[in-house]
Amino acid sequence: MNALAIAPGVIATPGKYYIGAKEVMEYLDCKENKAYELIRQLRDELVKAGKLTPAYPIGKVPRKYFFERCMIEE
């Protein structure tokens, strides 16, 4: 456990809101190229829907959206 998690006054550690290629590879058991292709596709969907700005860094997608679109229950 890191020092921040046990510091006085800390209620909870922050969660992970975005998922990267490494985690996508683990969840879907796919290769790195396929993981990045899926992230690109999901990111484009969110940008077209106006839910994500094009300025957001490439290579990550919101975790909640990934699980929803891939029908994975966390």
N, C-alpha and C positions, 0 to 999 in steps of 0.2 A: 504494500500500500504506500502510495507516495505521501509526502508531507502535507500537501494541500488537502487531501481527503480527510486527514485527522486534525487539521488546524481548528482551533477554537472558533466557533461562530459559523462554520461551514455546515450548511444543511445537507447538501448533496453535491456530488461532482457533476459537471455538465455532461450531457449526453452527446453522442455523435449524431449530427444532423445530416451529414453528407456521406455518400459511399463512393469509394474509389475502385479502380480496376482490380486491385489485389483482393478485395472482399467479394467483388462480383465473381471473380474466378473461383473463389472458395464456395460460394453459394450455388453457382450454376455448373461447377466442375467443367469449365471451359478454358480455352487458351487466352492469353493476354490480348491478342488481336481481336478476338470475338468480344471480349469484355469491353474494350475501348469502343468497338463498333456499336455495341448496345448502349453504352453511356452516351455516345454521340447522338444516337437516334432518340433516346429519351430526353436529352437536353434540347434537341431541336423541337420536339413536341412541346416542351414547356415554354420555349422562347416564342414559338408560334402562337401559343395560347395566351401569352402575355404574363405568365406566372414566374418567369425567370428572365432577367435582363441578359442581353448578349454580352455584356461586359463581365459577367461572372466567369471565373477561370474554367478553362476546358479540362476535362478529366475527372469530374465529379458530378454527381447528381443527387438530389435530395433522397435520403434513405427511405422515407415514407412513400414517395412516388415509385421508387424502384420496387419495393415490396408489393405495392398495390398492382403495378403493371405485370410483374412476374408471378403474381398470385402466390406469394410466400408469406406465411404467418411467422412472425418473429417470436 
